[in-house]
Amino acid sequence: MTALVKNKSRGIVVAQFVSAAYVAMAGLTSVDVSGEKSKTAETVTLDGPVYETKDPTGYATPPSLKLSGFYDPAHATYTNFAPLIGAPTTTNFKVTYTDAAPTSAVYSGVGFGLGKKASPDKMLMADIEIEVSGAPS
Amino acid sequence: MKCKFLNDTDTEHGLLSPNHQELTKTRVRKHAVTLLDRVEHFFPAGTILDHPHAYKFVNFGMATPADDECAAACTPLTPSQRAALETDYRAASLGIHDAEDLKLFGAGVIAGYEKLPNGQTAYLPGPNWEKWNAEQKAAKAKTDSEL
């Protein structure tokens, strides 16, 4: 075991596979890979203990990727992503973290969402959501 | 049509045709979940890719046209617009999103981030790093002398 290293967020890269190569997404302000969770089933019986019991089912929910960034509809980040909403096709997204290794993972995106936010005290922002299928490779 | 990649460009070996697979090289990374070694494929800088969508990579700022067909299909840009686009893409590919760091990268002061074993990141010096540092020191000395 090694001592815990506090890695900075600065330098994280998220890239979308387009045609033949990964294309880095620009202007990101946050990257959230969350929701990955093993599934459980309740195993409470009428003659069981007071506290309910659960067992692992052997299945797991893959994470979702939630990205926020500055929105520019003409930029490759959005011209590559936006068409997936109306014509969804399985698309790989690669996240490269900032640790010294560095670690990385490829997520198979199958569901896609894009929201835009305008407010008087902020720049035009976008929220991207990618629903993932299967294990990260 | 053909394009030429400006920098090392990650790809997915299994999604490529056999003739494109032959163009890739490999590097070893760690899997973010399992921490096992994983082999990643990339097109080395300078690789010429013959692909119907080659023009897209030029339009993204990742590549330059490598034949007339590709050049004709690309969005026309002035040399300064093209340079700005290529710098913008290079920054994104290095994970540079911070506004101040983007300015430093655009000015050639930094070349990216160096990931240190203690979790910190340091600037990788760019071609204008020494000059910028000298200017910063001179500005600080002037301010100190005025106080």
Interface residues (C-beta under 8 A of the other chain):
Chain A: V5 K6 N7 K8 R10 G11 I12 V13 A15 F17 V18 S19 A20 A21 Y22 V23 A24 M25 A26 G27 L28 T29 E36 G69 A76 T77 N92 K94 V95 T96 Y97 T98 D99 A100 A101 P102 T103 S104 A105 V106 A135 P136 S137
Chain B: F5 T9 D10 T11 E12 L15 L16 H20 R29 K30 H31 A32 V33 L35 R38 E40 F43 L49 H51 H53 K56 F57 N59 F60 G61 M62 D88 Y89 A91 A92 S93 L94 G95 I96 H97 D98 D101 G112 Y113 K115 L116 P117 N118 G119 Q120 T121
